[in-house]
Amino acid sequence: MSTRREQFIDDEFYHIFNRGVDKRQIFSSAKDYDRFLLSMKLMNDDNDGLMIEWRDFKKSNPEKTLDDFLKGTFRKKEREPLVNILAYCLNPNHYHFILKQVKEKGIERFLHKLGTGYTKYYNKKNKRAGTLFQGVFKSVHVDSNEYLLYLSAYVNKNNFIHGYAKNKDDIRPYSSLHHYFGTKKDMLIKNDKMILGQFLNKAEFKNFTITNALYLKNKKEDQKYLLED
């Protein structure tokens, strides 16, 4: 595991992000996205080996789902999450998370397991070797409620801000936006009240998110043109 100068504090929120080395794509198919999401679900645990347990369980119980496995009594140990995932978005060449650390060194351990496991999968699938991600993940401490709300819009609508979604109403499947807009429950998100509880309803949150995403997208476009002058 790479060492970091930053010490993550339990019960504090952090914006976590990283991208592919040399800006390369890290997700090129639905299978890639699904594998990463599976890793997010199984590797967020103080116990190691849940991916292997899940594979063995699925072989013996092909009709069962991941939800059956995680909620059932099939596991060897009770789950002990390293982090709470408040929001996430996966784009072709990078990802964004909002994480709350719930165990000491939980963020480092979760990201290490996630990055190592996915890199092994990706390299085997693509017959390559070496690093997939651009160094150690980046992090920013979320030090105010105002920043947390702004960040929830930025992360949930990040694929729109970067031009991967067709329009402001398009909801790509690989983010927590479905959960927050109420179109599909996401088992990765355990405490949405931290965000949604600050709005009258999901419609108000949706308006807040889209308004901020439009502003951020336009700002990003303006900066691009300024750089090109």
Secondary structure, DSSP 4 states (H G I P E B T S, - for coil): ----S--PPTT-EEEEEEEBGGG--S--SHHHHHHHHHHHHHSSSSSS-HHHHHHHHHHH-TT--HHHHHHSS-SSS----SEEEEEEEEETTEEEEEEEE-STTHHHHHHHHHHHHHHHHHHHHHT--S--BSSSPEEEE--SHHHHHHHHHHHHTHHHHTT-SSSTT---SSBTHHHHHTSS--TTB--THHHHTTSSSHHHHHHHHHHHHHHHHHHHHHHHHHHH-
